[in-house]
Amino acid sequence: MSWADKQLKKHKLRKQIKEIMDSPEFQKERQKELDKHTAEAMNCFLLISVDYLYRNYHCKRKGVLKYLEFVLHQMHFAQKDEEYFQLMNEELEREVGVNVLGTGYEI
């Protein structure tokens, strides 16, 4: 196979890959996968925070359920308002003195 044939084959392959990645079906599946991973991360965070509440503040079933209900309620607001978490963070920083979103903690 000549150099020109190899380049043509590479070009065709790149074009096919781009078409597939740009297709609505691929984008839909990609979004499903992202949503799945986001939900898994959120569930892990909730588990960690519930464990913290239990170990440090001795929250029992009622307190844990109240916390989970609060989180669910807050998430509904966030779905309606893209700036919700930023505004909440600013208000908490004023009241508590901690900028949660700007702490620099990274996973």
KELUMVEX-953968 format. One record per residue (C-alpha): x, y, z; residue in three letters; residue number from 1. Coordinates in Angstrom, 2 decimals, always signed. Layout:
BEGIN
{nuvo {X, Y, Z}, 'ALA', NUM};
...
! end
This chain:
BEGIN
{nuvo {+0.00, +0.00, +0.00}, 'MET', 1};
{nuvo {+1.44, +3.35, -1.01}, 'SER', 2};
{nuvo {+1.84, +6.37, +1.24}, 'TRP', 3};
{nuvo {-1.00, +8.15, -0.59}, 'ALA', 4};
{nuvo {-3.32, +5.16, -0.09}, 'ASP', 5};
{nuvo {-2.49, +5.07, +3.62}, 'LYS', 6};
{nuvo {-3.21, +8.80, +3.95}, 'GLN', 7};
{nuvo {-6.50, +8.41, +2.08}, 'LEU', 8};
{nuvo {-7.47, +5.50, +4.32}, 'LYS', 9};
{nuvo {-6.62, +7.54, +7.45}, 'LYS', 10};
{nuvo {-8.64, +10.48, +6.16}, 'HIS', 11};
{nuvo {-11.68, +8.28, +5.43}, 'LYS', 12};
{nuvo {-11.42, +6.67, +8.86}, 'LEU', 13};
{nuvo {-11.20, +10.06, +10.61}, 'ARG', 14};
{nuvo {-14.19, +11.28, +8.61}, 'LYS', 15};
{nuvo {-16.24, +8.21, +9.58}, 'GLN', 16};
{nuvo {-15.31, +8.63, +13.24}, 'ILE', 17};
{nuvo {-16.29, +12.31, +13.16}, 'LYS', 18};
{nuvo {-19.63, +11.47, +11.50}, 'GLU', 19};
{nuvo {-20.35, +8.85, +14.15}, 'ILE', 20};
{nuvo {-19.39, +11.16, +17.03}, 'MET', 21};
{nuvo {-21.51, +13.97, +15.59}, 'ASP', 22};
{nuvo {-24.55, +11.75, +15.09}, 'SER', 23};
{nuvo {-27.59, +12.37, +17.32}, 'PRO', 24};
{nuvo {-27.65, +8.71, +18.37}, 'GLU', 25};
{nuvo {-24.06, +8.85, +19.61}, 'PHE', 26};
{nuvo {-24.66, +12.15, +21.39}, 'GLN', 27};
{nuvo {-27.75, +10.71, +23.08}, 'LYS', 28};
{nuvo {-25.84, +7.64, +24.29}, 'GLU', 29};
{nuvo {-22.97, +9.82, +25.42}, 'ARG', 30};
{nuvo {-25.37, +11.99, +27.44}, 'GLN', 31};
{nuvo {-26.93, +8.87, +29.00}, 'LYS', 32};
{nuvo {-23.48, +7.70, +30.05}, 'GLU', 33};
{nuvo {-22.64, +11.12, +31.49}, 'LEU', 34};
{nuvo {-25.95, +11.22, +33.38}, 'ASP', 35};
{nuvo {-25.28, +7.74, +34.76}, 'LYS', 36};
{nuvo {-21.82, +8.71, +36.02}, 'HIS', 37};
{nuvo {-23.14, +11.97, +37.46}, 'THR', 38};
{nuvo {-25.86, +10.09, +39.36}, 'ALA', 39};
{nuvo {-23.31, +7.58, +40.68}, 'GLU', 40};
{nuvo {-21.04, +10.42, +41.86}, 'ALA', 41};
{nuvo {-23.97, +12.18, +43.52}, 'MET', 42};
{nuvo {-25.03, +8.98, +45.28}, 'ASN', 43};
{nuvo {-21.47, +8.44, +46.57}, 'CYS', 44};
{nuvo {-21.36, +12.02, +47.85}, 'PHE', 45};
{nuvo {-24.72, +11.57, +49.57}, 'LEU', 46};
{nuvo {-23.49, +8.38, +51.21}, 'LEU', 47};
{nuvo {-20.34, +10.14, +52.46}, 'ILE', 48};
{nuvo {-22.33, +13.09, +53.81}, 'SER', 49};
{nuvo {-24.91, +10.83, +55.50}, 'VAL', 50};
{nuvo {-22.08, +8.85, +57.09}, 'ASP', 51};
{nuvo {-20.59, +12.12, +58.35}, 'TYR', 52};
{nuvo {-23.93, +13.23, +59.80}, 'LEU', 53};
{nuvo {-24.35, +9.87, +61.51}, 'TYR', 54};
{nuvo {-20.83, +9.67, +62.95}, 'ARG', 55};
{nuvo {-20.41, +13.30, +64.03}, 'ASN', 56};
{nuvo {-23.95, +14.43, +64.82}, 'TYR', 57};
{nuvo {-25.53, +11.07, +65.63}, 'HIS', 58};
{nuvo {-28.32, +11.55, +63.09}, 'CYS', 59};
{nuvo {-30.63, +8.60, +63.05}, 'LYS', 60};
{nuvo {-33.09, +7.47, +60.39}, 'ARG', 61};
{nuvo {-35.40, +10.48, +60.76}, 'LYS', 62};
{nuvo {-32.56, +12.99, +60.48}, 'GLY', 63};
{nuvo {-31.02, +11.18, +57.51}, 'VAL', 64};
{nuvo {-34.34, +11.08, +55.67}, 'LEU', 65};
{nuvo {-34.89, +14.77, +56.41}, 'LYS', 66};
{nuvo {-31.44, +15.55, +54.98}, 'TYR', 67};
{nuvo {-32.06, +13.47, +51.83}, 'LEU', 68};
{nuvo {-35.42, +15.18, +51.35}, 'GLU', 69};
{nuvo {-33.69, +18.56, +51.67}, 'PHE', 70};
{nuvo {-31.08, +17.59, +49.05}, 'VAL', 71};
{nuvo {-33.76, +16.38, +46.63}, 'LEU', 72};
{nuvo {-35.71, +19.61, +47.13}, 'HIS', 73};
{nuvo {-32.59, +21.70, +46.46}, 'GLN', 74};
{nuvo {-31.78, +19.72, +43.30}, 'MET', 75};
{nuvo {-35.21, +20.58, +41.87}, 'HIS', 76};
{nuvo {-34.39, +24.27, +42.28}, 'PHE', 77};
{nuvo {-31.02, +23.75, +40.62}, 'ALA', 78};
{nuvo {-32.65, +22.17, +37.57}, 'GLN', 79};
{nuvo {-34.73, +25.30, +37.06}, 'LYS', 80};
{nuvo {-31.97, +27.86, +37.70}, 'ASP', 81};
{nuvo {-28.45, +27.44, +36.32}, 'GLU', 82};
{nuvo {-27.03, +30.00, +38.78}, 'GLU', 83};
{nuvo {-28.66, +28.39, +41.82}, 'TYR', 84};
{nuvo {-25.53, +26.81, +43.28}, 'PHE', 85};
{nuvo {-23.42, +29.90, +42.67}, 'GLN', 86};
{nuvo {-25.99, +32.09, +44.46}, 'LEU', 87};
{nuvo {-26.30, +29.57, +47.30}, 'MET', 88};
{nuvo {-22.51, +29.48, +47.64}, 'ASN', 89};
{nuvo {-22.32, +33.28, +47.81}, 'GLU', 90};
{nuvo {-25.01, +33.42, +50.50}, 'GLU', 91};
{nuvo {-23.38, +30.66, +52.55}, 'LEU', 92};
{nuvo {-20.04, +32.44, +52.28}, 'GLU', 93};
{nuvo {-21.64, +35.60, +53.69}, 'ARG', 94};
{nuvo {-23.33, +33.70, +56.52}, 'GLU', 95};
{nuvo {-20.72, +31.06, +57.38}, 'VAL', 96};
{nuvo {-17.51, +32.48, +55.95}, 'GLY', 97};
{nuvo {-16.66, +29.49, +53.75}, 'VAL', 98};
{nuvo {-16.59, +29.63, +49.95}, 'ASN', 99};
{nuvo {-17.42, +25.97, +49.28}, 'VAL', 100};
{nuvo {-17.19, +26.20, +45.49}, 'LEU', 101};
{nuvo {-13.99, +28.20, +45.63}, 'GLY', 102};
{nuvo {-12.08, +26.22, +48.25}, 'THR', 103};
{nuvo {-9.80, +24.62, +45.70}, 'GLY', 104};
{nuvo {-10.59, +21.10, +46.87}, 'TYR', 105};
{nuvo {-10.33, +18.75, +43.95}, 'GLU', 106};
{nuvo {-10.90, +15.05, +43.64}, 'ILE', 107};
! end
